[in-house]
Amino acid sequence: MRHIAVLGAGITGITTAYSLKKRGYDVTVYDRNRYAAMETSFANGGQLSASNAEVWNQPSTVLKGIRWLLKPDAPLSVNPKPSWHKLSWMAEFLAAIPQYRQNTTETARMAIAARAGLAEMAAAAGMDFAFSRAGILHFYERQHDLDHARRVNPLLAAGGLTRTELTPDEVRAKAPELQGQMVGGYWTESDSTGDIHRFTTGLADWLKTQGVTFRYGAEITSARAGADGVRVTAGDEARYDGVVVAAGVGSRALARGFGDRVNIYPVKGYSITVELNDETSRAAAPHVSLLDDKAKIVSSRLGEGRLRVAGTAEFNGENRDIRMDRVKPLIAWVERHFPGVNTETCVPWAGLRPMMPNMMPRVGAGRHPRVFYNTGHGHLGWTLSAATAEAVAGTIAATERAERSVSSVGMVPA
């Protein structure tokens, strides 16, 4: 199993290609776009945030969601039009509530494990992606939200994460630009930020120089596994020894073709990139990355000239339209908390997060011994990507060793 096809050139596909190439595999990456990182990996919140590892499967999320249904500017929006996919996903989401504690801890563990891998990739490729080790600050304006954070903290600590609770004065010291009445916060010094698009495209460009083949603009019309390997059709047909499905929200349909059920739902998230074109705005914008748990909004400073603000969750099928009623709360958040920032130039974006019902990525082997998955990372794709890339590449290598072992045993004379 020496030639592997990776389906998808977002952050999980490109990091998977890296981990496979590092192990000596021939790799071909497919993507329907002309370039890498043109969909969900284009303009996310910019955070590499183990501190945001809490999964959503808990009763309080359900209650909030019901209250938010009739508010167009609420953090959560659900299209009331029913579909079997949406209903089945939500039923499985509810069924995963008993795994909330375990999955939160495991997500934190994966996020911490991914840090070394991402650093290795960045060093190998030598790219500039506006990386900052400035840490991430969670802030709270209501005691109820701070109390919830205190309950989450032991789960994150069990996964290996160290966070420090802050007083209101300490919050203001960490982010003096932040306006509002705070009751407290949490500080994660080990978290970091950067530009996911620059990271992914920089790594993809470097992988080209290392012999990885890229098939951009290649819409996959068929992908099937058989006894002799995997055949991928995107205009022409090519045969591979194995395949990794890392196609974001497109993974569900590809998995179905391989006989697997990967119940990913596209959960739309929005971001704005605020261009800090004047000195007053640059001084008024935060340098530390922020997470407002109540509003479900994050912000990251991407160099001196850009502030990325992202959030919201929209259940509306595979719809990529940018709705201004979902963008306006992000702009209003900036104007409220950072009134000195000029919001005249805000570039909006929307992307579809590939979410599994239990909020855990689907990583590992499929039913067919030549089919593997690295997908379904939801809102933590970049944060988890290096860890899951290593996991799936390790699984492929172990499968190959097992095949060789069986083959060599079969060659021994009786």
Secondary structure, DSSP 4 states (H G I P E B T S, - for coil): --EEEEE--SHHHHHHHHHHHHTT-EEEEE-SSSSSS-STTSS---EE-GGG---S-SHHHHHHHHHHTT-TTSSEEE--S--HHHHHHHHHHHHTGGGHHHHHHHHHHHHHHHHHHHHHHHHHHT-----B---EEEEESSHHHHHHHHHHHHHHHHTT---EEE-HHHHHHH-TT--S---EEEEETT-EE--HHHHHHHHHHHHHHTT-EEETT----EEEEETTEEEEESSSEEEESEEEE--GGGHHHHHHHTT-----EEEEEEEEEEE--SHHHHHHS-SSEEEETTTTEEEEE-SSSEEEEEEEEEE-SS-----HHHHHHHHHHHHHH-TTS--SSEEEEEEEEEE-TTS--EEEE-SSTTEEEEE-BGGGHHHHHHHHHHHHHHHHHHHHHHHHHHHHHHHS--
